[in-house]
Amino acid sequence: MSLGEWCAEQGVPAISGVDTRAIVTYLREQGSTLARITIGEEYDADQDEAFVDPEQINLVSKVSTKAPFHVSSGVGDFHVALIDCGCKENILRSLVSRGASITAFPYDYPIQNIAHHFDGIFISNGPGDPTHCQETVYNLRKLMEIPQSPPIMGICLGHQLLALAAGAKTIKLKLVQDLHNGQLTHSPSYAARYGNRAHNIPCGDLTTGRCLITSQNHGYAVDASTLPADWKEYFVNLNDSSNEGIIHKYRSNFGTQFHPEARGGPLDSAYLFDSYIDSMQKHKRSQVVAQTGRDARPSPLLVDILAKGRVDVTPTTGMENLLREKNQMAAAAA
């Protein structure tokens, strides 16, 4: 099967015969740009209304599970509540292989109401602008107000949501932080002028001085200058000085902008999952002392009843479903 045949079979739009170098140059200078593949050589201005801007849509609501699901681990007795914002499969593998069974919840589930049943809370990666997930931010803020709440780890979007819940702000990466003077700049000299997207991005661990090579794909970042006093910067991008991680000064809560679980590597930062497991172990021991007989392991009934994968998430063909929704909303408002 040819690439063209595969794209047609899978409903993936493709185009050939264009100057890809010119497109790359345009994107490098102008940033992420709305575009559409059309058939024919004539321009139809009436079709401009068909453009869909993903930044105006809560994309997480499209990819998050609609009901809880469970993934069991046969090598340990930890139980993690995962907030599914569009979780990568290798995050699940990375936790399960380290002895953590996972019960995943929709992105807007009030996790603060059930956190005491778990050894840890995990906030996954996901698409889009983090400020669209206000329910998640509110729930995380309420969770962190609970004394002795379980350790929290966030990756990518999860890291940004954790920062927002803590009281910090996020920025779109055509504004990047200049750590030399603490100001925001539009300077085109920064590598991440419109985002960080590569498998070889160097990040500095501000607690050890080590440099890690990381995998990244994001257009938003945490503004580290807005972190509250009980949080500090954990990692920094060594190309553009943008924030790559935050950590609480007194509690076992942290987030990373890069992907420690990157499938195919690099694996420099995979140890962060081990750190998360260690923090859950300490929390588990403290809770056993405080609550005699406490057992966070999932019950056999729960394991049997819950689905084993995302519930009611329909893959989209290009942007067709989003466009259909936009047209439905416009019709309803007419």
C-alpha positions as CSV (number, residue, x, y, z in Angstrom):
1,M,0.0,0.0,0.0
2,S,1.4,3.4,-1.0
3,L,1.4,6.4,1.4
4,G,-1.3,8.1,-0.7
5,E,-3.5,5.0,-0.5
6,W,-3.0,4.7,3.3
7,C,-4.0,8.4,3.7
8,A,-7.1,7.9,1.7
9,E,-8.1,4.8,3.6
10,Q,-7.5,6.5,7.0
11,G,-9.2,9.8,6.1
12,V,-5.9,11.8,6.5
13,P,-5.7,14.9,4.3
14,A,-2.4,15.2,2.3
15,I,-1.0,17.5,-0.3
16,S,1.9,17.3,-2.8
17,G,3.5,19.6,-5.3
18,V,4.0,22.6,-2.9
19,D,7.1,24.4,-1.9
20,T,7.5,22.9,1.6
21,R,10.6,25.1,2.3
22,A,8.5,28.2,1.7
23,I,5.8,26.9,4.1
24,V,8.4,26.1,6.8
25,T,10.0,29.6,6.4
26,Y,6.5,31.2,6.7
27,L,5.7,29.2,9.9
28,R,9.0,30.0,11.4
29,E,8.5,33.7,11.0
30,Q,4.7,33.9,11.5
31,G,4.1,31.1,14.0
32,S,1.2,28.6,14.0
33,T,-1.2,29.6,11.2
34,L,-4.7,28.5,10.2
35,A,-4.7,26.7,6.9
36,R,-6.8,24.5,4.7
37,I,-6.2,22.1,1.8
38,T,-8.5,22.9,-1.1
39,I,-9.0,21.4,-4.6
40,G,-8.7,23.6,-7.6
41,E,-6.7,26.7,-8.4
42,E,-9.3,29.4,-7.9
43,Y,-9.6,31.2,-4.5
44,D,-13.1,31.4,-3.1
45,A,-13.3,34.0,-0.3
46,D,-16.6,32.7,0.8
47,Q,-14.8,29.6,2.1
48,D,-12.8,31.6,4.6
49,E,-15.7,31.2,7.1
50,A,-15.0,27.5,7.1
51,F,-11.7,28.0,8.9
52,V,-11.7,26.5,12.4
53,D,-9.3,28.0,15.0
54,P,-8.4,25.1,17.4
55,E,-7.2,27.7,20.0
56,Q,-10.8,28.8,20.5
57,I,-12.0,25.3,21.3
58,N,-11.6,23.2,24.5
59,L,-9.8,20.4,22.7
60,V,-9.3,18.5,26.0
61,S,-13.0,17.9,26.2
62,K,-12.8,16.1,22.8
63,V,-10.1,13.7,23.8
64,S,-10.6,13.0,27.5
65,T,-12.4,9.8,28.5
66,K,-16.1,10.4,29.2
67,A,-16.2,7.9,32.1
68,P,-13.6,6.3,34.4
69,F,-11.5,3.4,33.1
70,H,-8.9,1.2,34.9
71,V,-5.5,-0.3,34.0
72,S,-4.1,-2.8,36.4
73,S,-0.5,-3.5,37.3
74,G,0.6,-6.9,38.4
75,V,3.9,-5.9,39.9
76,G,3.0,-3.5,42.7
77,D,0.3,-2.2,45.0
78,F,0.1,1.5,44.3
79,H,-3.1,3.0,43.0
80,V,-3.0,6.3,41.0
81,A,-5.9,8.5,40.0
82,L,-5.1,9.9,36.6
83,I,-6.8,13.0,35.2
84,D,-7.1,12.2,31.5
85,C,-6.6,15.3,29.4
86,G,-5.6,13.2,26.4
87,C,-3.1,10.9,28.0
88,K,-0.3,9.3,25.9
89,E,-0.3,5.5,26.2
90,N,3.3,5.5,27.3
91,I,2.5,7.4,30.4
92,L,0.2,4.6,31.4
93,R,2.9,2.0,30.6
94,S,5.5,4.0,32.6
95,L,3.3,3.9,35.7
96,V,2.0,0.4,35.4
97,S,5.5,-1.0,34.8
98,R,6.6,0.6,38.1
99,G,3.8,-1.1,40.1
100,A,1.0,1.5,39.9
101,S,-2.5,0.5,38.9
102,I,-4.4,3.4,37.3
103,T,-8.0,4.6,37.5
104,A,-8.4,7.4,34.9
105,F,-11.0,10.0,35.2
106,P,-12.5,12.7,32.8
107,Y,-10.6,15.9,32.8
108,D,-13.3,17.8,34.7
109,Y,-14.0,15.1,37.4
110,P,-13.9,16.6,41.0
111,I,-10.8,14.7,41.9
112,Q,-10.6,16.4,45.3
113,N,-13.6,14.4,46.5
114,I,-12.0,11.0,46.0
115,A,-8.2,11.7,46.3
116,H,-8.0,10.1,49.8
117,H,-8.7,6.7,48.2
118,F,-5.5,6.9,46.1
119,D,-1.7,6.9,46.7
120,G,-1.1,9.6,44.0
121,I,-2.7,12.0,41.6
122,F,-1.4,12.3,38.0
123,I,-2.3,15.0,35.5
124,S,-1.7,13.9,31.9
125,N,-0.6,15.7,28.8
126,G,-3.2,17.0,26.3
127,P,-3.9,19.5,23.5
128,G,-4.6,23.2,23.4
129,D,-4.7,26.2,25.7
130,P,-4.5,25.3,29.4
131,T,-6.8,28.2,30.3
132,H,-9.7,26.4,28.7
133,C,-9.7,23.8,31.4
134,Q,-11.0,25.9,34.2
135,E,-12.9,23.0,35.9
136,T,-9.7,21.1,36.1
137,V,-7.8,24.0,37.6
138,Y,-10.5,24.6,40.2
139,N,-10.5,20.9,41.2
140,L,-6.7,20.8,41.5
141,R,-6.8,24.0,43.6
142,K,-9.3,22.5,46.0
143,L,-7.2,19.3,46.0
144,M,-4.1,21.1,47.1
145,E,-6.0,22.8,49.9
146,I,-6.5,19.4,51.6
147,P,-3.8,18.7,54.2
148,Q,-1.9,15.5,53.5
149,S,-3.3,15.2,50.0
150,P,-1.5,12.5,47.8
151,P,1.6,13.4,45.7
152,I,0.8,15.1,42.4
153,M,2.7,14.8,39.1
154,G,1.8,16.6,35.9
155,I,3.3,16.3,32.4
156,C,3.1,18.9,29.6
157,L,-0.5,20.3,29.8
158,G,-0.8,18.6,33.2
159,H,2.2,20.6,34.3
160,Q,0.6,23.9,33.1
161,L,-2.7,23.0,34.8
162,L,-0.9,22.4,38.1
163,A,0.8,25.8,37.8
164,L,-2.5,27.5,37.1
165,A,-4.0,25.8,40.1
166,A,-1.1,26.9,42.2
167,G,-1.8,30.5,41.2
168,A,0.8,31.0,38.4
169,K,0.1,32.1,34.8
170,T,0.7,30.5,31.5
171,I,1.9,32.2,28.2
172,K,1.8,31.4,24.6
173,L,5.4,30.8,23.4
174,K,5.8,33.6,21.0
175,L,6.4,35.3,24.3
176,V,9.3,33.6,26.1
177,Q,10.9,34.5,29.4
178,D,14.3,36.1,29.4
179,L,15.8,34.9,32.7
180,H,18.6,37.3,32.4
181,N,16.4,40.3,33.1
182,G,13.1,38.8,34.2
183,Q,11.2,40.4,31.3
184,L,9.1,38.9,28.5
185,T,10.4,39.4,25.1
186,H,9.4,39.0,21.4
187,S,13.0,38.5,20.4
188,P,13.3,36.2,17.3
189,S,16.7,35.1,18.6
190,Y,15.0,32.6,20.9
191,A,14.8,29.0,19.6
192,A,11.2,28.6,21.0
193,R,9.8,31.7,19.4
194,Y,6.5,29.8,18.7
195,G,7.0,26.6,20.7
196,N,9.3,23.7,21.4
197,R,8.8,20.7,19.2
198,A,11.7,18.2,19.0
199,H,13.3,15.1,20.6
200,N,16.6,16.7,21.5
201,I,15.9,19.8,23.6
202,P,18.3,20.4,26.5
203,C,16.9,21.2,29.9
204,G,18.7,22.1,33.1
205,D,17.7,20.6,36.4
206,L,17.9,23.6,38.8
207,T,18.2,21.3,41.8
208,T,21.2,19.3,40.6
209,G,22.8,21.3,37.8
210,R,22.4,18.3,35.4
211,C,21.5,18.7,31.8
212,L,18.8,16.4,30.4
213,I,18.0,15.9,26.7
214,T,14.2,15.9,26.4
215,S,11.3,15.3,24.0
216,Q,8.8,18.2,23.7
217,N,5.8,19.3,21.7
218,H,4.0,22.4,23.1
219,G,3.2,26.0,22.3
220,Y,2.3,27.2,25.8
221,A,4.5,27.5,28.9
222,V,4.4,28.5,32.5
223,D,5.5,32.0,33.4
224,A,7.9,31.1,36.2
225,S,8.0,34.7,37.4
226,T,4.3,34.3,38.6
227,L,4.9,31.3,40.8
228,P,3.7,31.7,44.4
229,A,6.3,31.7,47.2
230,D,5.8,28.0,48.1
231,W,6.7,26.9,44.6
232,K,10.0,27.1,42.7
233,E,11.3,26.5,39.2
234,Y,12.5,22.9,38.7
235,F,13.7,22.7,35.1
236,V,14.6,25.4,32.6
237,N,15.0,25.2,28.8
238,L,18.7,25.7,28.0
239,N,17.9,26.9,24.5
240,D,15.4,29.7,25.2
241,S,15.2,30.0,29.1
242,S,11.5,29.1,29.1
243,N,10.2,27.2,32.1
244,E,10.3,23.4,31.9
245,G,9.2,22.3,35.3
246,I,7.9,23.4,38.8
247,I,8.1,21.8,42.2
248,H,6.5,22.6,45.5
249,K,9.0,23.5,48.2
250,Y,7.4,21.5,51.0
251,R,5.1,18.9,49.4
252,S,5.6,16.1,46.9
253,N,4.0,18.0,44.0
254,F,5.8,18.7,40.7
255,G,5.3,19.0,37.0
256,T,7.4,18.9,33.8
257,Q,6.8,20.6,30.5
258,F,8.8,17.9,28.6
259,H,7.8,14.3,28.3
260,P,9.8,11.9,30.6
261,E,7.8,9.0,29.0
262,A,8.9,9.7,25.5
263,R,8.4,6.6,23.4
264,G,11.6,6.0,21.6
265,G,13.5,8.3,23.9
266,P,15.4,10.2,25.0
267,L,15.2,8.5,28.4
268,D,17.3,11.0,30.4
269,S,14.3,12.1,32.5
270,A,12.5,8.8,32.9
271,Y,13.8,8.7,36.5
272,L,11.1,11.3,37.4
273,F,8.6,8.4,37.4
274,D,10.8,6.7,39.9
275,S,10.8,9.9,42.0
276,Y,7.0,10.0,41.8
277,I,6.8,6.3,42.9
278,D,9.1,7.1,45.8
279,S,6.9,10.0,46.9
280,M,3.8,7.8,46.8
281,Q,5.7,5.2,48.9
282,K,6.4,7.8,51.6
283,H,2.8,9.0,51.5
284,K,1.5,5.5,51.7
285,R,3.6,4.8,54.8
286,S,2.5,8.0,56.5
287,Q,-1.2,7.2,55.8
288,V,-0.8,3.7,57.2
289,V,0.4,5.2,60.4
290,A,-2.3,7.9,60.4
291,Q,-5.2,5.6,59.2
292,T,-4.7,2.0,60.6
293,G,-6.0,-0.5,58.0
294,R,-6.0,1.9,55.1
295,D,-5.6,0.1,51.7
296,A,-5.7,2.1,48.5
297,R,-5.5,-0.9,46.2
298,P,-8.4,-1.1,43.8
299,S,-11.1,-3.6,44.7
300,P,-11.6,-6.6,42.5
301,L,-15.2,-5.3,41.9
302,L,-13.9,-2.0,40.7
303,V,-11.4,-3.6,38.4
304,D,-14.1,-5.9,36.9
305,I,-16.7,-3.2,36.4
306,L,-14.6,-0.4,34.9
307,A,-13.7,-0.1,31.2
308,K,-10.1,-0.9,30.2
309,G,-9.7,2.1,27.9
310,R,-11.0,5.5,27.1
311,V,-14.8,5.7,27.0
312,D,-16.8,7.4,24.2
313,V,-13.9,9.2,22.5
314,T,-14.4,9.3,18.8
315,P,-11.3,10.0,16.6
316,T,-11.8,12.9,14.3
317,T,-11.1,12.9,10.6
318,G,-9.0,16.1,10.2
319,M,-11.1,18.9,11.7
320,E,-14.4,17.7,10.3
321,N,-16.1,17.0,13.6
322,L,-15.0,20.4,15.0
323,L,-16.3,22.1,11.9
324,R,-19.6,20.3,12.2
325,E,-19.9,21.4,15.8
326,K,-19.1,25.0,14.8
327,N,-21.8,24.9,12.2
328,Q,-24.3,23.4,14.6
329,M,-23.6,26.2,17.2
330,A,-24.0,28.8,14.5
331,A,-27.3,27.3,13.4
332,A,-28.5,27.2,16.9
333,A,-27.6,30.9,17.5
334,A,-29.4,32.0,14.2
